[in-house]
Amino acid sequence: MMASMMLLYAGLTLVSALFSLREPRAAAVVAIENVAHSADRPELKQRLDGMNELILAQYRQAIRAGALISIAVSLFILYAVAAILSRDRHGRLLALATGAVGIVYEIGGLPYGVAMARLAAVDGAPLLAKVFIESGQQPAGTNPAELAAKLHVAMVAPPIVSALLGISWCVAMIIYFGGRRGRAVYGIDVPPSAGA
């Protein structure tokens, strides 16, 4: 089960990183595009493209470096999964190292993720509030300024929540492979046979 989840995470990270290298886009702007259905509205699409270019002007190198680091981390995880599934004697140590690398990876990407989300939220939250108001989806009793403030917080939260979930998974993996079950899987807790 743990190896399957590691395989899924590594595959998704690898694909996401390859897309980021091919066409760098700010994640927060992509989220706004998905919610606002900007393809139907050319003026909105133009403003979102402008926001994306503003973010890319400041963080293009960080996005590319992050994508390259993501590729390296995902390849390391795939190697660890291969070792775990083949019952390689180093599989347990690779799984523990993967947990540690994952924690460093999540913590290391957090400042850039939050900074890009904040930059996107400055213009994106009022724009998204306008879209909600125009579509009639504004919550009852909320004025446009309050809605924009709530959307600002909602736009900055995803990188933080994602990092917390990633760190939690890595800690669970370290506990599993470092604990009694992980040792039992690799025969570390097995008593020597009487005939030996």
PyMOL commands that set and color helices and strands:
alter all, ss='L'
color gray80, all
select helices_A, chain A and resi 2-22+27-36+38-40+42-85+91-135+144-178+180-185
alter helices_A, ss='H'
color red, helices_A
deselect
rebuild
show_as cartoon
